[in-house]
C-alpha cells in the first residue's frame, strides 16, 4: 500500500496556513491548519 502526503504551502496576506493532502488507496484527506495573524499595518 502506498500512502503519500503532499504539502501545498501557505497563503499570502493575514493568514498563515499549512495545507496537506494525504492520499491512500481508496481515501483522500485534505488537512488545512490555518492561524490568523490579524491585519497588517
C-alpha positions in Angstrom: 0.0 0.0 0.0 1.3 3.4 -1.0 0.5 6.4 1.2 1.5 9.9 0.1 1.5 13.2 2.0 1.7 16.4 -0.2 2.4 19.9 1.2 0.5 22.6 -0.6 2.1 25.6 1.2 0.8 28.8 2.8 -1.2 31.7 1.5 -0.1 35.3 1.5 -1.7 38.0 3.5 -3.0 37.9 7.0 -3.3 34.1 7.3 -0.5 31.6 7.8 -1.8 28.3 6.5 -0.4 24.8 6.1 -2.4 22.7 3.7 -1.7 19.0 3.3 -3.2 16.2 1.1 -3.0 12.7 2.5 -3.7 10.0 -0.2 -4.0 6.2 0.2 -5.8 3.6 -1.9 -9.5 4.4 -1.6 -9.0 7.6 0.5 -8.0 11.2 0.1 -8.0 13.5 3.2 -7.3 17.2 3.0 -6.0 19.0 6.1 -6.0 22.7 6.4 -4.4 24.2 9.5 -4.8 28.0 9.5 -3.8 30.6 12.0 -5.0 34.2 11.7 -2.3 36.8 12.4 -4.6 39.8 12.1 -4.4 42.7 9.7 -1.0 44.1 8.7 -0.5 47.8 9.3 
